[in-house]
């Protein structure tokens, strides 16, 4: 009967370690059942689960591996694995897998401990922990610093809603973001990302900016806030707010557009998505004038928003065409997926207001970004700590995979 050995090699990393160890095993005709390797700060940790064929000199394999490791200044630990133990390990591969993504400005031991405690309390095992973000220098954190660690966990989860709730409690207590997803084939196979515009792609509600220039800022802001919290019907409140803009000069729109502040990480995210072959869309309850401005600046593929009626160089206080409210956003999302020939599971939707909830729930991955409390509680995922480009971490992309750009990390890896 064959024997199974678990070989663990550790020590200062240098070229050739893996080649020499596996070369020795190859010389003995060994089969590799599993192998893993990681390097942290120039220190190598490698594990090999090896099956020794019948009549293979067990003691000689162990002696050769130990001698090879010692010759390279490495430590070797070798343990026998019973057939029963190996069988249990094989049987576990059918268990459901999940991904927990920790997002913060920096990673602390307390964060990792608290997340690990929740995982353990629910009877799940951690298969792996990977850092997706770039290396962070010592001392004061640089502007727009971002840190991300991804946990791969496995096991039967009897109550996913309670598990998610426990993670959210930890996230709130530590002021970090924790995303929880099933590790499915769709996770890194999304093809379309649809964004709300106001307070998502840009750090403003444009209608409030217009209202301030029209001298009705306080009135409009009050209505906007109530609409975003879900206290008012969006279409009705939108018409009410637009009516207050009557008489505003058209040239004010260009002035405001030129001053719009792009949300942290938006340019990096869109540029990377474009490089990776994703399609992007703006589905906005705001105005097409500003959405098209952003489309040109960011390189978006699709734009759907509301047309602000203008006559003789002044706003009439009316909108033309169908108002893009929450239900219209969800409808447009389905239409875009159909036009692109993709499954809704391959669609991501990102927004912050109550009128974004229908499209967030329609998409395969709905993300509440710096959202109102109602939206944050209702959405599948939420990001409040970092910029928009943190979405790439939820898709499993490390900084090494991403398009270099503004505020993107250097020295990633």
TIDREN-724050 format. One record per residue (C-alpha): z, x, y negated; residue in one letter. Coordinates in Angstrom, 1 decimal. Layout:
# residues N
Z  X  Y  aa
Z  X  Y  a $
...
END
This chain:
# residues 413
Z  X  Y  aa
0.0  0.0  0.0  x $
-0.8  1.2  -3.5  x $
1.9  2.2  -5.9  x $
2.2  1.4  -9.6  x $
3.6  3.7  -12.2  x $
4.4  3.0  -15.9  x $
3.7  6.3  -17.8  x $
4.9  6.6  -21.4  x $
3.9  9.7  -23.4  x $
5.3  10.3  -26.9  x $
5.4  13.2  -29.4  x $
3.5  14.8  -32.2  x $
0.0  13.6  -32.2  x $
-2.9  16.0  -31.9  x $
-6.5  15.9  -30.5  x $
-7.0  15.8  -26.8  x $
-3.7  14.3  -25.6  x $
-5.3  11.1  -24.2  x $
-8.2  13.0  -22.7  x $
-6.0  15.4  -20.8  x $
-3.6  12.8  -19.5  x $
-6.3  10.4  -18.3  x $
-8.3  13.4  -16.9  x $
-5.3  14.2  -14.6  x $
-5.1  10.6  -13.5  x $
-8.9  10.6  -12.9  x $
-8.6  13.6  -10.7  x $
-6.3  11.6  -8.4  x $
-8.6  8.6  -8.3  x $
-6.1  6.4  -10.2  x $
-6.9  2.9  -11.5  x $
-5.8  1.9  -15.0  x $
-4.2  -1.6  -15.0  x $
-3.2  -1.4  -18.7  x $
-3.2  1.1  -21.5  x $
-2.0  1.1  -25.1  x $
-1.7  3.7  -27.8  x $
-0.4  3.8  -31.4  x $
0.2  6.6  -33.9  x $
2.9  6.1  -36.6  x $
3.3  8.9  -39.1  x $
1.6  11.5  -36.9  x $
3.7  10.5  -33.9  x $
1.9  9.3  -30.8  x $
3.2  6.7  -28.4  x $
1.0  6.0  -25.4  x $
1.6  3.8  -22.4  x $
-0.4  3.7  -19.2  x $
0.1  1.3  -16.3  x $
-1.5  3.1  -13.4  x $
-2.3  2.1  -9.8  x $
-2.2  4.9  -7.3  x $
-4.4  4.2  -4.4  x $
-3.1  4.4  -0.8  x $
-2.6  8.0  0.4  x $
-2.5  9.3  -3.2  x $
0.1  12.0  -3.5  x $
2.7  10.1  -5.6  x $
5.0  13.1  -6.3  x $
2.0  15.3  -7.2  x $
0.7  12.8  -9.8  x $
4.1  12.6  -11.5  x $
4.5  16.4  -11.5  x $
1.0  16.9  -12.9  x $
1.5  14.4  -15.7  x $
4.9  15.8  -16.6  x $
3.5  19.4  -16.7  x $
0.5  18.3  -18.9  x $
2.8  16.5  -21.3  x $
5.2  19.5  -21.6  x $
2.3  21.8  -22.1  x $
1.3  19.8  -25.2  x $
4.8  19.5  -26.5  x $
5.0  15.8  -25.5  x $
7.7  13.8  -23.7  x $
6.7  11.9  -20.5  x $
8.7  9.1  -19.0  x $
7.5  7.7  -15.7  x $
8.9  4.7  -13.9  x $
7.9  2.9  -10.7  x $
6.9  -0.8  -11.1  x $
7.3  -3.1  -8.1  x $
4.5  -5.3  -6.9  x $
6.7  -8.4  -7.6  x $
7.3  -7.3  -11.2  x $
3.6  -6.6  -11.7  x $
2.7  -10.0  -10.3  x $
5.0  -11.7  -12.8  x $
3.4  -9.8  -15.6  x $
-0.1  -10.8  -14.5  x $
0.9  -14.5  -14.2  x $
2.2  -14.4  -17.8  x $
-1.3  -13.7  -19.2  x $
-2.2  -17.4  -19.0  x $
0.5  -18.3  -21.5  x $
-0.4  -19.5  -25.0  x $
-0.7  -16.8  -27.6  x $
0.3  -17.1  -31.3  x $
-0.1  -15.1  -34.4  x $
2.7  -14.8  -37.0  x $
1.6  -13.2  -40.3  x $
4.2  -11.8  -42.7  x $
3.0  -11.4  -46.3  x $
5.1  -9.8  -49.0  x $
4.9  -7.2  -51.7  x $
6.8  -4.8  -49.4  x $
8.1  -5.0  -45.8  x $
11.8  -4.7  -45.1  x $
13.8  -4.4  -41.9  x $
15.6  -7.6  -42.8  x $
12.3  -9.5  -42.8  x $
11.3  -8.2  -39.4  x $
14.7  -8.9  -38.0  x $
14.8  -12.5  -39.2  x $
11.3  -13.2  -37.9  x $
12.1  -11.6  -34.6  x $
15.3  -13.6  -34.3  x $
13.3  -16.9  -34.7  x $
10.7  -15.8  -32.1  x $
13.5  -14.9  -29.6  x $
15.4  -18.1  -30.2  x $
12.4  -20.1  -29.2  x $
11.9  -18.1  -26.0  x $
8.8  -16.3  -27.0  x $
7.9  -12.6  -26.4  x $
6.5  -10.3  -28.9  x $
3.4  -8.5  -27.3  x $
2.6  -6.4  -30.4  x $
3.3  -5.8  -34.0  x $
0.5  -4.4  -36.3  x $
0.5  -3.4  -39.9  x $
-2.7  -4.8  -41.5  x $
-2.0  -3.6  -45.1  x $
-2.6  -0.1  -46.4  x $
0.0  2.6  -46.7  x $
2.5  2.1  -49.5  x $
3.7  5.1  -51.6  x $
7.3  5.8  -52.2  x $
9.0  4.9  -55.4  x $
8.1  2.0  -57.7  x $
5.6  -0.4  -56.2  x $
2.1  -0.2  -57.7  x $
0.6  -3.3  -59.5  x $
-0.7  -5.9  -57.1  x $
0.9  -4.1  -54.1  x $
0.6  -6.1  -50.9  x $
2.1  -5.6  -47.5  x $
1.3  -7.5  -44.2  x $
2.6  -7.2  -40.7  x $
1.1  -9.3  -37.9  x $
3.1  -10.3  -34.8  x $
1.3  -11.3  -31.6  x $
3.6  -13.5  -29.6  x $
3.3  -15.2  -26.2  x $
5.0  -17.9  -24.2  x $
5.5  -21.6  -23.8  x $
6.5  -23.3  -27.1  x $
8.1  -26.6  -26.5  x $
8.4  -27.7  -30.1  x $
5.9  -26.1  -32.5  x $
7.1  -28.2  -35.5  x $
10.6  -26.9  -35.1  x $
9.4  -23.4  -34.7  x $
7.3  -23.7  -37.9  x $
10.2  -25.2  -39.7  x $
12.4  -22.3  -38.8  x $
9.8  -19.8  -39.9  x $
9.5  -21.6  -43.3  x $
13.3  -21.5  -43.7  x $
13.2  -17.7  -43.3  x $
10.2  -17.4  -45.6  x $
12.0  -19.4  -48.3  x $
15.2  -17.4  -48.0  x $
13.4  -14.1  -48.2  x $
10.8  -15.1  -50.7  x $
7.9  -14.1  -48.4  x $
5.1  -16.0  -46.8  x $
4.9  -16.6  -43.0  x $
1.8  -18.0  -41.4  x $
1.8  -19.3  -37.9  x $
-1.4  -19.8  -36.0  x $
-2.6  -20.2  -32.4  x $
-4.6  -17.2  -31.4  x $
-7.9  -19.0  -30.7  x $
-11.5  -18.0  -30.6  x $
-12.0  -19.5  -34.0  x $
-9.5  -17.3  -35.8  x $
-12.0  -14.5  -36.6  x $
-15.0  -16.6  -36.3  x $
-14.8  -18.7  -39.5  x $
-18.1  -19.0  -41.4  x $
-17.4  -21.0  -44.6  x $
-14.6  -20.9  -47.2  x $
-14.3  -23.7  -49.8  x $
-12.1  -23.2  -52.8  x $
-10.6  -25.5  -55.4  x $
-11.2  -24.0  -58.9  x $
-8.4  -24.7  -61.4  x $
-5.1  -22.9  -60.6  x $
-6.8  -21.5  -57.4  x $
-9.8  -19.3  -58.3  x $
-8.7  -19.2  -61.9  x $
-5.1  -19.1  -63.4  x $
-5.6  -22.2  -65.6  x $
-6.3  -25.9  -65.6  x $
-9.4  -26.0  -67.7  x $
-9.0  -29.6  -68.8  x $
-5.6  -28.6  -70.3  x $
-7.3  -25.7  -72.2  x $
-9.9  -28.1  -73.5  x $
-7.2  -30.6  -74.5  x $
-5.3  -28.0  -76.4  x $
-8.4  -27.2  -78.5  x $
-8.9  -31.0  -79.0  x $
-5.4  -31.4  -80.3  x $
-4.3  -33.6  -77.3  x $
-2.8  -30.9  -75.2  x $
0.6  -32.4  -74.5  x $
-0.8  -35.8  -73.6  x $
-3.3  -34.3  -71.1  x $
-0.9  -31.8  -69.6  x $
1.6  -34.5  -68.8  x $
-1.1  -36.6  -67.0  x $
-2.5  -33.5  -65.2  x $
0.9  -32.5  -63.8  x $
1.6  -35.9  -62.5  x $
-1.8  -36.1  -60.9  x $
-1.4  -32.7  -59.2  x $
2.0  -33.8  -57.8  x $
0.3  -36.9  -56.3  x $
2.0  -39.4  -58.6  x $
-1.3  -40.8  -60.0  x $
-4.7  -41.7  -58.6  x $
-6.9  -38.6  -59.4  x $
-10.1  -40.4  -60.4  x $
-8.2  -42.8  -62.7  x $
-6.2  -40.1  -64.3  x $
-9.2  -37.9  -64.7  x $
-11.1  -40.5  -66.7  x $
-8.1  -41.1  -68.8  x $
-7.8  -37.3  -69.6  x $
-11.5  -36.9  -70.3  x $
-11.5  -39.8  -72.7  x $
-8.9  -37.9  -74.8  x $
-11.5  -35.1  -75.2  x $
-13.9  -37.2  -77.1  x $
-15.4  -35.4  -80.1  x $
-14.6  -31.8  -78.9  x $
-17.4  -29.4  -80.0  x $
-19.6  -28.1  -77.2  x $
-19.3  -24.4  -78.2  x $
-15.6  -24.6  -77.3  x $
-16.6  -24.7  -73.6  x $
-18.3  -21.3  -73.9  x $
-15.3  -19.8  -75.6  x $
-12.9  -21.0  -73.0  x $
-15.1  -19.9  -70.1  x $
-15.3  -16.4  -71.5  x $
-11.5  -16.2  -71.6  x $
-10.8  -17.6  -68.1  x $
-8.5  -15.3  -66.0  x $
-9.6  -14.8  -62.4  x $
-6.8  -15.2  -59.9  x $
-5.3  -12.0  -58.4  x $
-7.4  -11.0  -55.4  x $
-10.2  -13.5  -55.9  x $
-13.0  -11.0  -56.6  x $
-11.9  -8.7  -53.8  x $
-11.8  -11.7  -51.4  x $
-15.1  -13.2  -52.3  x $
-16.8  -9.8  -52.2  x $
-15.4  -9.1  -48.8  x $
-16.3  -12.5  -47.4  x $
-19.9  -12.1  -48.7  x $
-20.1  -8.7  -47.0  x $
-18.9  -10.2  -43.8  x $
-21.5  -12.9  -43.9  x $
-19.3  -15.9  -44.9  x $
-20.6  -18.7  -47.1  x $
-18.4  -19.7  -50.1  x $
-18.1  -22.9  -52.1  x $
-16.3  -24.3  -55.1  x $
-15.2  -27.9  -54.6  x $
-13.5  -28.8  -57.8  x $
-12.1  -31.8  -59.6  x $
-12.9  -29.8  -62.8  x $
-16.2  -29.4  -64.6  x $
-19.5  -28.0  -63.4  x $
-19.9  -26.0  -66.6  x $
-17.0  -23.7  -65.7  x $
-17.7  -23.8  -61.9  x $
-21.2  -22.5  -62.5  x $
-19.7  -19.8  -64.8  x $
-17.5  -18.7  -61.9  x $
-20.4  -19.0  -59.4  x $
-22.4  -16.4  -61.3  x $
-19.4  -14.1  -61.8  x $
-18.1  -14.2  -58.2  x $
-21.4  -14.8  -56.3  x $
-20.4  -18.1  -54.8  x $
-23.0  -20.0  -52.7  x $
-22.2  -23.7  -53.5  x $
-20.7  -25.6  -56.4  x $
-19.6  -29.2  -56.6  x $
-17.7  -30.5  -59.6  x $
-17.8  -33.1  -62.3  x $
-20.4  -33.3  -65.1  x $
-18.9  -33.6  -68.5  x $
-21.1  -35.7  -70.7  x $
-22.2  -34.1  -74.0  x $
-24.3  -35.6  -76.8  x $
-25.3  -34.1  -80.1  x $
-23.2  -31.0  -79.4  x $
-20.0  -33.0  -78.8  x $
-18.0  -34.3  -75.7  x $
-18.4  -38.0  -75.4  x $
-15.2  -38.5  -73.4  x $
-17.1  -39.6  -70.3  x $
-18.2  -38.0  -67.0  x $
-21.5  -38.7  -65.3  x $
-22.1  -39.1  -61.6  x $
-19.5  -39.4  -58.7  x $
-16.1  -38.0  -59.6  x $
-15.0  -35.2  -57.2  x $
-11.6  -36.5  -56.1  x $
-9.7  -35.7  -52.9  x $
-11.8  -37.8  -50.6  x $
-15.0  -36.6  -52.2  x $
-13.9  -33.0  -51.5  x $
-13.3  -33.7  -47.8  x $
-16.7  -35.5  -47.6  x $
-18.4  -32.5  -49.2  x $
-16.7  -30.1  -46.9  x $
-18.0  -32.0  -43.9  x $
-21.5  -32.1  -45.4  x $
-21.5  -28.3  -46.0  x $
-20.3  -27.6  -42.5  x $
-23.1  -29.8  -41.2  x $
-25.7  -28.2  -43.5  x $
-24.6  -24.7  -42.2  x $
-24.6  -25.9  -38.6  x $
-21.0  -24.9  -38.0  x $
-18.0  -26.6  -36.5  x $
-15.2  -27.7  -38.9  x $
-12.9  -25.3  -37.0  x $
-14.9  -22.6  -38.6  x $
-14.2  -23.8  -42.1  x $
-11.4  -22.7  -44.4  x $
-10.3  -24.7  -47.4  x $
-8.0  -23.4  -50.2  x $
-6.3  -25.4  -52.9  x $
-3.1  -26.1  -54.8  x $
-3.0  -29.8  -55.8  x $
-2.5  -33.1  -54.2  x $
-6.2  -33.9  -54.5  x $
-6.9  -30.9  -52.3  x $
-4.9  -32.2  -49.3  x $
-7.8  -34.2  -47.7  x $
-10.0  -31.1  -47.6  x $
-7.1  -28.9  -46.4  x $
-6.5  -31.2  -43.5  x $
-10.2  -31.6  -42.7  x $
-10.8  -27.8  -42.5  x $
-10.0  -25.8  -39.3  x $
-7.7  -23.7  -41.5  x $
-6.2  -25.3  -44.6  x $
-4.3  -23.0  -47.0  x $
-2.1  -24.1  -49.9  x $
-2.3  -21.4  -52.5  x $
0.5  -21.1  -55.0  x $
0.7  -24.8  -54.5  x $
2.8  -27.8  -55.8  x $
5.7  -28.6  -53.5  x $
4.1  -31.6  -51.9  x $
1.0  -29.6  -51.0  x $
2.9  -26.7  -49.7  x $
4.9  -28.9  -47.4  x $
1.9  -30.7  -46.1  x $
-0.6  -27.9  -45.6  x $
-1.0  -26.0  -42.4  x $
-0.6  -22.6  -44.1  x $
0.7  -21.5  -47.5  x $
0.4  -18.4  -49.6  x $
2.6  -18.0  -52.7  x $
3.7  -14.3  -52.6  x $
0.4  -12.4  -52.8  x $
-3.1  -13.0  -54.3  x $
-6.0  -14.8  -52.8  x $
-7.2  -11.8  -50.8  x $
-4.2  -12.3  -48.5  x $
-6.3  -14.9  -46.8  x $
-8.1  -12.0  -45.1  x $
-4.9  -11.1  -43.4  x $
-4.6  -14.6  -42.0  x $
-8.1  -14.0  -40.5  x $
-6.8  -10.9  -38.8  x $
-8.7  -8.4  -41.1  x $
-6.8  -5.2  -41.9  x $
-7.4  -3.3  -45.2  x $
-9.6  -0.9  -43.2  x $
-12.0  -3.9  -42.5  x $
-12.3  -5.1  -46.1  x $
-14.7  -4.6  -48.9  x $
-13.3  -2.0  -51.5  x $
-12.9  -3.6  -54.8  x $
-10.6  -4.3  -57.7  x $
-7.0  -4.1  -56.7  x $
-7.9  -3.3  -53.1  x $
-5.7  -0.8  -51.4  x $
-6.6  2.9  -51.0  x $
-5.7  5.1  -48.2  x $
-5.6  2.1  -45.8  x $
-4.7  2.8  -42.3  x $
END
